[in-house]
Amino acid sequence: MQPNPGSSEQTFTEAARRKQIVAAAIETIAELGYAKASFAQIARRAGLSSPGLISYHFANKDDLIGQVVAEIYATGGAVVRPHSDGATSAWQALRGYLEGSVAFYDSHRTYMGALVHILQGHPEALGRWVGANNVAELDAVEELLVRGQRAGEFREFHTRTVALIIRQMLSGALQHLLTQPDVDLTGYTHELVAMCEHALAAPEGKTGD
């Protein structure tokens, strides 16, 4: 059964409850893993009187997981984008993306832990919810690389391959953060950015401040 609110007030209430359930699901999956994150566990964490209240808002677990993944990516975009606001060059925008991504991993470890568990636990997670988001992000990185080459900031290279390498480095940073919570993120981020800058810079040129 799906909610069919009869007033704007009910609509607001329903939206707030769905958001509450999604937040509880993220925390539960991050702590227990995908398989053990039952509606009963999620309802308990959300402070709901019955798991049936989740079924009122979400058709099934897959429906809820789809919303969880959407929330993770939406939040990531909201955190990362401001780091590139005001960028006047492709390198500045790319540096903001790198710094913002690691900052998001750090400030939302529970979100990223939940996403990893979903990918590990749901056999169709990549194809149904994650893959399209990853491709869109990869496309955006490649567009920055192309723009940097056209502006003479970056050397010549295969942009798709390098975009993939950059994404893999960020995935490695996330894995390191999740397994080594006390990592020096300031130093890690500095060296990641410096490595990319030196690897991408055009001969006799600079990528920018």
C-alpha positions in Angstrom: 0.0 0.0 0.0 1.3 3.4 -1.0 0.4 6.6 0.8 -2.4 8.7 -0.7 -2.4 11.8 1.4 -5.5 14.0 1.1 -4.0 17.4 2.0 -0.8 19.3 1.6 -0.2 18.9 5.4 -0.3 15.2 5.0 2.0 15.3 2.0 4.5 17.2 4.1 4.1 14.6 6.9 4.5 11.7 4.5 7.7 13.2 3.0 9.2 13.8 6.5 8.4 10.2 7.5 10.0 8.8 4.3 13.1 10.9 4.9 13.2 9.5 8.4 13.0 6.0 7.2 15.7 6.5 4.6 18.0 8.0 7.2 17.4 5.0 9.5 18.0 2.6 6.6 21.3 4.2 5.8 22.5 3.9 9.4 21.2 0.3 9.8 22.8 -0.9 6.6 26.1 0.8 7.5 26.1 -0.9 10.9 24.6 -4.4 10.1 25.2 -4.9 6.4 22.6 -5.2 3.7 21.4 -8.7 4.4 20.7 -8.0 8.1 19.1 -4.7 7.6 15.5 -5.9 7.9 12.4 -3.7 8.1 12.2 -4.6 11.8 15.8 -3.4 12.4 15.2 -0.2 10.4 11.8 0.5 12.1 13.5 0.1 15.5 16.2 2.6 14.6 13.7 5.0 13.1 11.6 4.8 16.3 8.5 3.4 14.5 6.0 1.3 16.3 5.8 -1.3 13.6 7.8 -2.4 10.5 4.4 -2.2 8.7 4.8 1.6 8.7 7.8 1.2 6.3 5.6 -0.9 4.0 3.1 1.9 3.9 5.7 4.3 2.5 7.8 1.8 0.4 6.5 -1.0 -1.8 9.3 -3.4 -0.7 12.9 -3.4 0.3 14.2 -2.7 -3.2 12.0 0.4 -3.3 13.6 1.6 -0.1 17.1 0.7 -1.2 16.6 2.7 -4.4 15.7 5.7 -2.4 18.7 5.2 -0.1 21.1 5.2 -3.1 19.4 8.3 -4.5 19.8 10.1 -1.2 23.4 9.1 -1.0 24.2 10.5 -4.4 22.1 13.6 -4.0 23.8 14.4 -0.7 27.2 13.8 -2.3 26.5 16.2 -5.1 25.3 18.9 -2.6 28.5 18.5 -0.7 31.0 18.3 -3.6 29.6 20.9 -6.0 30.4 24.0 -3.8 34.1 23.1 -3.8 34.2 24.0 -7.5 32.0 27.0 -7.3 33.7 30.0 -8.7 36.4 27.9 -10.5 37.8 29.9 -13.4 39.8 27.0 -15.0 39.3 23.3 -15.7 42.0 22.5 -13.2 40.4 24.5 -10.4 37.1 22.8 -11.0 38.8 19.4 -11.0 40.7 20.2 -7.9 37.5 21.2 -6.2 35.9 17.9 -7.3 38.8 15.9 -5.8 38.9 17.8 -2.5 35.1 17.8 -2.3 34.8 14.1 -2.9 37.3 13.2 -0.1 35.5 15.7 2.2 32.2 14.0 1.5 33.6 10.6 2.2 35.0 11.9 5.5 31.8 13.8 6.6 29.4 11.1 5.5 31.2 7.8 6.4 27.9 6.2 7.3 26.5 7.0 3.9 29.5 5.5 2.1 29.6 2.5 4.3 26.0 1.8 3.5 26.6 2.2 -0.2 29.5 -0.3 -0.1 27.3 -2.8 1.8 24.5 -2.4 -0.8 26.9 -3.0 -3.6 28.3 -6.1 -1.9 25.0 -7.4 -0.7 22.5 -6.8 -3.5 23.3 -8.7 -6.8 21.6 -6.1 -8.9 22.6 -2.9 -7.1 25.1 -1.8 -9.7 22.8 -2.2 -12.7 19.7 -0.9 -11.0 20.8 2.1 -9.0 24.5 2.8 -8.9 25.8 2.3 -12.4 24.0 5.2 -14.1 25.2 7.6 -11.3 28.7 6.4 -11.7 28.6 6.9 -15.5 27.2 10.4 -15.1 30.0 11.3 -12.7 32.6 9.8 -15.0 31.2 11.8 -17.9 31.4 15.0 -15.8 35.1 14.3 -15.0 35.9 13.6 -18.7 34.2 16.9 -19.7 36.5 18.8 -17.4 39.6 17.0 -18.8 38.5 17.8 -22.4 37.9 21.4 -21.4 41.4 21.6 -19.8 43.0 20.2 -23.0 41.2 22.6 -25.2 42.4 25.5 -23.0 45.9 24.3 -23.0 46.0 23.5 -19.3 46.3 19.7 -19.7 48.7 17.6 -21.8 47.3 15.3 -24.5 45.9 12.0 -23.2 42.9 9.7 -23.6 40.3 11.6 -21.5 38.1 8.6 -20.8 40.9 6.5 -19.5 42.2 9.3 -17.3 38.8 10.1 -16.0 38.5 6.4 -15.0 41.8 6.5 -13.3 40.8 9.5 -11.3 37.6 7.8 -10.2 39.6 4.7 -9.2 41.9 6.8 -7.1 38.9 8.3 -5.3 37.5 4.8 -4.8 40.8 3.9 -3.3 40.7 6.9 -1.0 37.3 5.9 0.2 38.4 2.3 0.8 41.4 3.5 2.8 39.2 5.9 4.8 36.7 3.1 5.7 39.4 0.7 6.7 41.8 3.2 8.3 39.5 5.7 10.1 42.4 7.7 11.6 44.1 8.4 8.2 45.6 11.9 7.8 43.0 13.1 5.3 44.6 16.5 5.0 47.9 15.1 3.9 46.2 12.4 1.8 44.1 14.9 -0.1 47.1 17.2 -0.6 49.2 14.5 -2.2 46.2 13.2 -4.3 45.7 16.7 -5.7 49.4 17.3 -6.2 49.8 14.0 -8.1 46.9 14.7 -10.4 48.2 18.2 -11.0 51.7 17.0 -12.1 50.3 14.1 -14.1 47.8 16.3 -16.1 49.7 19.5 -16.6 50.6 20.5 -20.1 54.4 20.7 -20.9 55.9 24.1 -20.0 52.6 25.0 -18.4 50.7 25.1 -15.2 47.3 23.8 -14.4 46.4 26.9 -12.4 46.2 28.0 -8.8 
